[in-house]
Amino acid sequence: MEKLIKKLLIVFFIISCSGGGGSAPTDSDGSGNGDTTNPYELPNAINYNIANQVEVVTWNIRQFPQHSTSVDYVKNLLEKWNADIYFFQEINSESSLIAMVNSMPNYSYVVDEESGNLGFALVYKNEHITYNSKNELWADTPNNDDGDSDYENNASYQFADRPPMENYLTWTDGTKSIDLYVIGVHYKCCGDDTYDVNDTSDETTRRHHASLLLTDYIVNNRANDNVIVLGDFNNTGSQSVTNPTLSPFADQNNYDTASSFKMTDLSILQGPATGYSWQGWTSSYDAAHFDHIIINQSMFTVDATSATSVIALPTETGLSNSNVSNRISDHQPVIYRFYP
């Protein structure tokens, strides 16, 4: 009997040391390395919120949610960054976006009604932002190539059937306040950087016309308002102010309207490719700075206290480049911060 008891004690000791049938460790990269940390805690993510400062972020979050982990990563990043205003492109599932924001008690959302799949969403902090209204510009125009030179009569086509989403907001910290018109865009992709006025179906031609429409609208309708234009401009080709996609906003040597605007991320556009918002991690194309935040003349006074930067997602998440691209987004956010 004594021998039997000893054997049972030995078996019990072995089973105890083996860990039994406990739950598998969390593995953020799917590498099976036994990492038991929570992959969504994101200790490297920066809190950008500063008292009396307005933080505005634009982010193409690539067919959100493209992966089973997308919602968890995006939600935790947004709450870590703690910004006042987020404008998203490529919302594939509005219900997923809505459920995510509903689980974020400090934020509310507004989604567009006109762009269908890969739509827009504005997410804003309840403490500082009052949402007043929205207007989806040129939504009542046809989305077809009519072949003529009048690009205004089919403006929706110039914007790839994603009418710009104009959001009228009021930011306040209880002492200061500022009214803002935040206009979000997602231009037609692909093509090159050659504008051909005679080829109305060309991608660059459509992007150039979209910029002409927007600059004209803002100069003639919002000259006395504070306007922020932001989003994915898809400015393929030359990464410069002379690119036809950007030139109406930024090329002051050739476009009179450009003097009424400032590209807050100009230094990024003119800087090294390693700092661009789109790195092409899982693509054969070269890196490009597609994501911009542009302000109008009324905002120039506050711009003196501003900063604009690309948020480096691999650094913020600790994920590899390919995992960032395939689980979160192939675009990195651009953040603009200023004191009103």
C-alpha positions as CSV (number, residue, x, y, z in Angstrom):
1,M,0.0,0.0,0.0
2,E,2.8,2.4,0.9
3,K,4.4,1.8,-2.6
4,L,1.1,2.4,-4.3
5,I,0.7,5.7,-2.4
6,K,4.2,6.8,-3.5
7,K,3.4,6.0,-7.1
8,L,0.2,8.0,-7.0
9,L,2.0,11.0,-5.5
10,I,4.7,10.8,-8.2
11,V,2.0,10.7,-10.9
12,F,0.2,13.6,-9.3
13,F,3.4,15.7,-9.1
14,I,4.2,15.1,-12.8
15,I,0.6,16.1,-13.9
16,S,0.9,19.3,-11.7
17,C,4.1,20.3,-13.3
18,S,2.9,19.7,-16.8
19,G,0.3,22.5,-16.6
20,G,-2.5,20.2,-17.4
21,G,-5.0,21.4,-20.0
22,G,-4.8,25.2,-19.4
23,S,-5.6,27.8,-22.1
24,A,-3.1,28.4,-24.9
25,P,-0.9,31.5,-24.6
26,T,-1.8,34.6,-26.6
27,D,0.2,34.9,-29.8
28,S,0.0,38.2,-31.6
29,D,2.0,37.2,-34.7
30,G,0.8,33.6,-35.0
31,S,4.4,32.4,-34.6
32,G,3.8,30.0,-31.8
33,N,6.6,31.6,-29.7
34,G,4.7,31.3,-26.4
35,D,4.3,35.0,-25.9
36,T,1.7,35.4,-23.1
37,T,1.3,39.2,-23.4
38,N,-1.9,40.8,-24.6
39,P,-1.2,41.8,-28.2
40,Y,-3.8,44.7,-28.0
41,E,-2.3,46.5,-25.0
42,L,0.1,48.3,-27.3
43,P,2.5,49.8,-24.7
44,N,4.4,51.7,-27.4
45,A,1.4,53.6,-28.7
46,I,1.6,57.3,-27.9
47,N,-1.1,59.4,-26.2
48,Y,-1.2,62.5,-28.4
49,N,-3.8,64.3,-26.3
50,I,-2.6,67.5,-24.7
51,A,-4.8,70.0,-22.9
52,N,-6.1,72.9,-25.0
53,Q,-4.9,71.2,-28.2
54,V,-7.0,69.9,-31.1
55,E,-5.9,66.6,-32.6
56,V,-7.2,65.5,-36.0
57,V,-6.3,62.2,-37.6
58,T,-7.0,60.9,-41.1
59,W,-6.6,57.1,-41.7
60,N,-7.5,54.8,-44.6
61,I,-8.1,51.6,-42.6
62,R,-8.2,49.3,-45.6
63,Q,-11.6,47.5,-46.0
64,F,-12.2,47.7,-42.3
65,P,-12.3,45.1,-40.8
66,Q,-10.1,43.1,-43.1
67,H,-9.0,40.6,-40.4
68,S,-10.5,39.0,-37.4
69,T,-8.2,41.1,-35.2
70,S,-8.7,44.4,-37.0
71,V,-11.4,45.7,-34.6
72,D,-9.3,45.0,-31.5
73,Y,-6.2,46.6,-32.9
74,V,-8.0,49.7,-34.2
75,K,-10.1,50.2,-31.1
76,N,-7.1,50.1,-28.8
77,L,-5.0,52.3,-31.0
78,L,-7.7,55.0,-31.2
79,E,-8.1,55.0,-27.4
80,K,-4.3,55.1,-26.8
81,W,-3.9,58.0,-29.2
82,N,-6.8,59.7,-27.5
83,A,-7.3,62.2,-30.4
84,D,-10.3,64.5,-30.7
85,I,-11.2,63.8,-34.3
86,Y,-10.7,60.7,-36.5
87,F,-11.7,60.6,-40.2
88,F,-11.7,57.1,-41.7
89,Q,-11.8,55.8,-45.3
90,E,-12.6,52.3,-46.6
91,I,-15.2,51.3,-44.1
92,N,-16.3,47.9,-45.5
93,S,-18.7,47.1,-42.6
94,E,-20.5,50.0,-41.0
95,S,-22.0,47.6,-38.4
96,S,-18.5,46.6,-37.3
97,L,-17.4,50.3,-37.1
98,I,-20.6,51.2,-35.2
99,A,-20.2,48.3,-32.7
100,M,-16.5,49.3,-32.1
101,V,-17.3,52.9,-31.4
102,N,-20.3,52.0,-29.2
103,S,-17.7,50.1,-27.0
104,M,-15.7,53.3,-26.7
105,P,-17.6,55.4,-24.1
106,N,-15.7,58.6,-24.8
107,Y,-16.5,58.6,-28.5
108,S,-19.3,58.9,-31.0
109,Y,-19.6,58.4,-34.8
110,V,-21.2,59.6,-38.0
111,V,-21.1,57.6,-41.2
112,D,-21.7,58.7,-44.8
113,E,-24.8,57.8,-46.7
114,E,-23.7,58.0,-50.3
115,S,-20.5,56.1,-51.0
116,G,-21.7,52.6,-50.3
117,N,-18.9,50.1,-49.8
118,L,-15.6,51.4,-48.7
119,G,-17.3,54.4,-47.1
120,F,-16.4,57.2,-44.7
121,A,-16.7,57.5,-40.9
122,L,-16.1,60.4,-38.6
123,V,-15.3,59.4,-35.0
124,Y,-15.1,62.2,-32.4
125,K,-14.5,62.7,-28.7
126,N,-17.6,63.6,-26.8
127,E,-15.8,65.7,-24.2
128,H,-14.6,68.3,-26.7
129,I,-16.6,67.9,-30.0
130,T,-20.1,69.0,-30.8
131,Y,-21.3,67.5,-34.0
132,N,-23.5,70.0,-35.8
133,S,-24.3,68.7,-39.3
134,K,-22.9,67.0,-42.4
135,N,-23.2,67.6,-46.1
136,E,-22.1,65.1,-48.8
137,L,-20.9,67.3,-51.6
138,W,-22.1,66.7,-55.2
139,A,-23.9,63.5,-54.1
140,D,-26.8,64.4,-56.4
141,T,-24.6,64.5,-59.6
142,P,-24.2,61.4,-61.9
143,N,-21.5,58.9,-61.4
144,N,-20.6,58.3,-65.0
145,D,-18.2,59.4,-67.6
146,D,-20.1,61.6,-70.0
147,G,-17.1,62.4,-72.1
148,D,-17.4,66.2,-72.1
149,S,-15.2,68.9,-70.6
150,D,-17.7,69.9,-67.9
151,Y,-16.5,68.0,-64.9
152,E,-18.9,69.7,-62.5
153,N,-22.0,68.1,-64.0
154,N,-20.8,64.7,-63.1
155,A,-18.7,65.6,-60.1
156,S,-19.5,62.4,-58.3
157,Y,-17.7,60.5,-61.0
158,Q,-14.6,62.7,-60.5
159,F,-14.6,61.6,-56.8
160,A,-15.0,57.9,-57.8
161,D,-18.6,57.9,-56.4
162,R,-17.3,58.8,-53.0
163,P,-18.7,62.3,-52.5
164,P,-16.7,64.4,-50.1
165,M,-18.1,64.3,-46.6
166,E,-18.3,67.8,-45.1
167,N,-18.7,67.7,-41.3
168,Y,-19.5,70.9,-39.4
169,L,-18.1,70.6,-35.8
170,T,-17.4,72.7,-32.8
171,W,-14.4,72.0,-30.6
172,T,-14.2,73.4,-27.1
173,D,-12.2,72.9,-23.9
174,G,-14.5,75.0,-21.8
175,T,-12.4,78.1,-22.2
176,K,-11.7,78.3,-25.9
177,S,-13.8,77.1,-28.9
178,I,-13.5,76.9,-32.6
179,D,-15.9,75.9,-35.4
180,L,-14.5,73.6,-38.0
181,Y,-15.6,72.3,-41.4
182,V,-13.8,68.9,-41.8
183,I,-14.1,67.7,-45.4
184,G,-13.1,64.1,-45.9
185,V,-12.1,62.6,-49.3
186,H,-11.0,59.4,-50.9
187,Y,-9.9,60.0,-54.5
188,K,-9.8,57.6,-57.4
189,C,-6.8,55.2,-57.2
190,C,-4.2,54.1,-59.7
191,G,-3.0,55.4,-63.0
192,D,0.0,57.8,-63.2
193,D,0.7,61.5,-62.7
194,T,-0.2,62.7,-66.2
195,Y,-3.2,65.0,-66.6
196,D,-5.0,64.6,-70.0
197,V,-7.9,67.0,-70.4
198,N,-9.1,65.0,-73.4
199,D,-9.2,61.7,-71.5
200,T,-12.1,62.1,-69.1
201,S,-11.8,58.5,-67.9
202,D,-8.2,58.8,-66.9
203,E,-7.6,58.4,-63.1
204,T,-5.3,61.4,-62.8
205,T,-7.6,63.5,-64.8
206,R,-10.4,62.6,-62.4
207,R,-8.3,63.4,-59.4
208,H,-7.2,66.7,-60.8
209,H,-10.8,67.6,-61.5
210,A,-11.8,66.6,-58.0
211,S,-9.2,69.0,-56.5
212,L,-10.4,71.8,-58.8
213,L,-13.9,71.2,-57.6
214,L,-12.9,71.3,-54.0
215,T,-10.7,74.3,-54.1
216,D,-13.4,76.3,-56.0
217,Y,-16.0,75.2,-53.5
218,I,-14.0,76.2,-50.5
219,V,-12.7,79.5,-51.9
220,N,-16.3,80.5,-52.9
221,N,-18.3,79.0,-50.1
222,R,-16.1,78.7,-47.0
223,A,-13.6,81.6,-47.3
224,N,-14.5,82.8,-43.9
225,D,-14.8,79.4,-42.2
226,N,-12.1,77.2,-40.7
227,V,-11.7,74.3,-43.2
228,I,-9.7,71.1,-42.9
229,V,-9.5,68.8,-46.0
230,L,-8.2,65.4,-45.2
231,G,-8.1,61.8,-46.5
232,D,-6.5,59.5,-49.1
233,F,-5.7,61.6,-52.2
234,N,-4.1,58.6,-54.1
235,N,-1.5,60.9,-55.7
236,T,0.3,58.3,-57.7
237,G,3.5,59.2,-59.4
238,S,5.6,62.2,-58.6
239,Q,5.5,63.0,-54.9
240,S,5.6,66.7,-55.3
241,V,3.2,69.8,-55.3
242,T,3.2,69.7,-59.1
243,N,1.4,66.3,-59.1
244,P,-1.9,67.1,-60.8
245,T,-3.8,65.5,-57.9
246,L,-2.3,68.0,-55.4
247,S,-1.4,71.0,-57.6
248,P,-4.7,73.0,-57.1
249,F,-4.0,73.0,-53.4
250,A,-0.2,73.2,-53.2
251,D,1.4,74.5,-56.5
252,Q,1.4,78.3,-55.9
253,N,3.5,79.0,-59.0
254,N,0.8,77.7,-61.3
255,Y,-2.6,77.8,-59.5
256,D,-4.0,81.0,-58.0
257,T,-6.2,78.9,-55.6
258,A,-3.2,77.3,-54.0
259,S,-2.3,80.5,-52.1
260,S,-5.6,79.9,-50.2
261,F,-4.4,76.6,-48.8
262,K,-1.6,75.0,-47.0
263,M,-0.6,71.3,-47.0
264,T,0.2,70.7,-43.4
265,D,2.2,67.6,-44.2
266,L,4.3,69.3,-47.0
267,S,7.6,68.4,-45.2
268,I,6.6,64.8,-45.2
269,L,5.7,64.8,-48.9
270,Q,9.1,66.4,-49.7
271,G,11.0,64.2,-47.2
272,P,12.4,60.7,-47.5
273,A,10.2,57.9,-48.7
274,T,10.7,56.1,-45.4
275,G,8.4,58.7,-43.8
276,Y,5.5,58.4,-46.2
277,S,2.1,57.3,-45.0
278,W,1.8,54.4,-47.6
279,Q,4.9,52.1,-47.5
280,G,3.7,49.4,-49.9
281,W,4.6,46.7,-47.4
282,T,2.7,44.0,-49.2
283,S,2.8,45.6,-52.7
284,S,5.3,45.8,-55.6
285,Y,4.7,49.5,-55.9
286,D,7.0,52.1,-54.5
287,A,6.2,53.9,-51.3
288,A,4.0,57.1,-51.6
289,H,2.6,59.8,-49.4
290,F,-1.1,59.4,-50.2
291,D,-2.7,60.7,-47.0
292,H,-2.9,64.5,-46.5
293,I,-4.3,67.2,-44.2
294,I,-4.8,70.5,-45.9
295,I,-6.1,73.7,-44.3
296,N,-7.6,76.9,-45.8
297,Q,-6.5,80.5,-45.2
298,S,-8.7,81.0,-42.2
299,M,-6.7,78.4,-40.4
300,F,-3.3,79.9,-41.1
301,T,-3.2,81.8,-37.8
302,V,-3.6,78.6,-35.7
303,D,-1.2,76.7,-37.9
304,A,1.7,78.6,-36.3
305,T,1.3,76.3,-33.2
306,S,0.8,73.1,-35.2
307,A,2.5,69.8,-35.8
308,T,1.9,67.2,-38.4
309,S,3.3,63.7,-38.5
310,V,2.8,60.1,-39.7
311,I,2.0,57.6,-37.0
312,A,4.4,54.7,-37.5
313,L,2.2,51.6,-37.1
314,P,4.9,49.0,-36.8
315,T,6.6,50.9,-34.0
316,E,3.2,51.6,-32.3
317,T,2.0,48.0,-32.5
318,G,5.2,45.9,-32.4
319,L,3.9,44.0,-35.4
320,S,5.9,43.2,-38.5
321,N,5.2,45.3,-41.6
322,S,3.3,42.6,-43.3
323,N,1.1,41.9,-40.2
324,V,0.3,45.6,-39.9
325,S,-0.7,45.7,-43.5
326,N,-2.8,42.5,-43.4
327,R,-4.3,42.8,-40.0
328,I,-4.8,46.6,-39.5
329,S,-4.1,48.7,-42.7
330,D,-1.5,49.3,-45.4
331,H,-1.9,53.0,-44.8
332,Q,-0.4,54.8,-41.8
333,P,-2.4,57.6,-40.1
334,V,-1.5,61.2,-40.4
335,I,-2.1,63.4,-37.3
336,Y,-2.4,67.2,-37.3
337,R,-2.3,69.0,-33.9
338,F,-2.9,72.7,-33.2
339,Y,-3.9,75.2,-30.5
340,P,-6.9,77.3,-31.4
